[in-house]
Amino acid sequence: MMNSIPVDWIWGLIGGLLIGTGGAVYLLANGRIMGASGILGGLVDRSGWSTWKERAAFLLGVFLLPIPLYPLYRAVDTHITSNWAVIIAAGLLVGIGTRFANGCTSGHGVCGISRFSLRGIVATVFYILAGGVAVIIFRHLLGLV
Amino acid sequence: MQRLIFAFIAGGLFGAGLFISGMTDTTKVQGWLDVFGNWDPTLAFVMGGAIIPMAIAWRFVPGRKPLVGGDFPTPPKPEIGRDLVIGSTLFGFGWGLAGLCPGPSIASLSYGGVGHWVFVAAMIAGMMIAPYLRVTLDRTVPAE
């Protein structure tokens, strides 16, 4: 029986507001779209090398800021699968797919949907559907994840 | 320097938000995608929460310049092409498989264990081969 809103949803909302505020800072201060795959991908394939310092500073913030927050939140365990083949296949798919689509959950999802971008909305529909199919296949049919 | 400080602050807010929201917990992401199992709607709250400040921010863009100079990005061509659809589908499949997307995979590097480093290494490898795959794809399925 549920007598209040699950605490996870509240943490989710607070975290979401922080994520969106980060995107707002990156947009209004630096004039850039906060898309994790684009910021990293531009470093990886050198297409964004002229702005490498800004990209590195952003990624450093993403990496470092969770550390002082460990005591605040219980879910430090990420429950990642121990199946290496799954991890590697998933990483490759995420890397290839986000570069093809030119965006991921933050760029197309958060930044795209909030400006009513049709591209962002279509991308989000496709990656959520594909993610759902992956879970059906690999969790319910194969029992791998 | 200002540009770097703001980039670090933006990244820090992003990383902190991903951590606090629980989105670096792969089971919560897979729980959201698992419509036929024990569905977990947390991700919708995260997405909704993130869209609010962003939607407000977009309203400040027209007719202004970014704080540290330069210009705001021009809106992309509203093209729903082959690459967007194929790319998002591949990405989504990988996302469901491991429960990780690019942002959370970086935010969780300090505490997720070696699996997260392997994931990020594979993701970077994927980003490196993507341009070559695109050339191959152009030969087999020409873009519109």
Interface residues (C-beta under 8 A of the other chain):
Chain A: P6 D8 W9 I10 W11 G12 L13 I14 G15 G16 L17 L18 I19 G20 T21 G22 G23 A24 V25 Y26 L27 L28 A29 N30 G31 R32 I33 M34 A36 S37 L40 G41 V44 D45 K53 E54 R55 A57 F58 L59 L60 G61 V62 F63 L64 L65 P66 I67 L69 Y70 L72 Y73 A75 V76 D77 T78 H79 I80 T81 S82 W84 V86 I87 I88 A89 A90 G91 L92 L93 V94 G95 I96 G97 T98 R99 F100 A101 N102 C104 T105 S106 H108 G109 V110 C111 I113 S114 R115 S117 L118 R119 V122 A123 T124 F126 Y127 I128 L129 A130 G131 G132 V133 A134 V135 I136 F138 R139 H140 V145
Chain B: Q2 R3 L4 I5 F6 A7 F8 I9 A10 G11 G12 L13 F14 G15 A16 G17 L18 F19 I20 S21 G22 M23 T24 D25 T26 T27 K28 Q30 L33 D34 V35 F36 G37 D40 P41 T42 L43 F45 V46 M47 G48 G49 A50 I51 I52 P53 M54 A55 I56 A57 W58 F60 V61 K65 P66 L67 V68 G69 G70 D71 F72 P73 P75 P76 P78 E79 I80 D83 L84 V85 I86 G87 S88 T89 L90 F91 G92 F93 G94 W95 G96 L97 A98 G99 L100 C101 P102 G103 S105 I106 A107 S108 L109 S110 Y111 G112 G113 G115 H116 V118 F119 V120 A121 A122 M123 I124 A125 G126 M127 M128 I129 A130 P131 L133 R134
